Amino acid sequence: MKPSTADIENRVKVVRDSVESGIDKLDQYRPVVARHRWTVLAVALGALVAIGAVVMITRRRRPRPLTVRLKQALPDSVSERLERPLSTVRARLGR
């Protein structure tokens, strides 16, 4: 069923009212932001750096798969010889 014209107009009116109220709030806080522009910028930049640090730390703390740890622990010549049997085992397991 297609929505009626009145239903669409009501939805448009609701969206338009919410956008206009958002613009009104921005106009209301504009003097505050103008006064504390550098403080707001510093807080936003600090939050961005903190989020980046958290992402980096969680990536480092994530355990690596056993195959990756084995490859890094063994010399290159041994890990190259093991690659074919490991890929065969993975194929048989369906991974």
C-alpha positions in Angstrom: 0.0 0.0 0.0 1.2 3.4 -0.9 1.0 6.1 1.8 -1.6 8.8 1.3 -0.7 12.3 0.4 -1.8 13.5 3.8 0.4 11.0 5.5 3.4 12.1 3.5 2.6 15.8 4.3 2.4 15.0 8.0 5.8 13.2 7.9 7.4 16.1 6.0 5.9 18.6 8.5 7.4 16.6 11.4 10.8 16.5 9.8 10.7 20.2 8.9 9.7 21.1 12.5 12.5 19.0 14.0 15.1 20.6 11.6 13.8 24.1 12.4 14.0 23.4 16.2 17.6 22.2 15.7 18.5 25.3 13.9 16.9 27.4 16.7 19.0 25.5 19.3 22.1 26.2 17.2 21.3 29.9 17.1 20.7 29.8 20.9 24.1 28.3 21.6 26.1 30.3 19.0 27.3 33.0 21.5 28.5 30.3 23.9 30.4 28.5 21.2 31.9 31.8 19.9 33.1 32.7 23.4 34.6 29.3 24.1 35.6 28.3 20.6 39.2 27.2 21.5 38.0 25.2 24.5 35.4 23.4 22.5 38.0 22.7 19.8 40.5 21.4 22.4 38.0 19.1 24.0 36.9 17.7 20.7 40.5 17.1 19.6 41.3 15.5 22.9 38.3 13.2 22.6 39.4 12.2 19.1 42.9 11.4 20.3 41.5 9.4 23.2 39.3 7.3 20.9 42.2 6.7 18.6 44.4 5.5 21.5 41.7 3.2 22.8 41.3 1.6 19.3 45.0 1.1 19.0 45.3 -0.5 22.4 42.4 -2.9 21.9 43.9 -4.0 18.5 47.2 -4.7 20.2 45.6 -6.7 23.0 43.5 -8.9 20.6 45.0 -12.4 20.6 46.6 -13.4 17.3 45.6 -16.7 15.8 47.8 -19.7 16.5 49.0 -20.0 12.9 50.2 -16.5 12.9 52.1 -16.9 16.2 53.7 -20.2 14.9 54.8 -18.5 11.7 56.4 -15.7 13.6 58.1 -18.0 16.0 59.6 -20.3 13.4 62.4 -19.4 10.9 61.2 -18.6 7.4 62.4 -21.9 5.9 60.5 -24.0 8.4 57.3 -21.9 8.1 57.4 -22.1 4.3 57.5 -25.9 4.5 54.6 -25.9 6.9 52.4 -23.6 4.8 51.3 -26.3 2.4 50.2 -28.8 5.1 48.5 -26.0 7.1 46.5 -24.9 4.1 45.5 -28.5 3.4 44.3 -28.9 6.9 42.4 -25.6 6.7 40.7 -26.7 3.4 39.7 -30.0 5.0 38.2 -28.3 8.0 36.3 -26.0 5.7 37.8 -22.7 6.9 
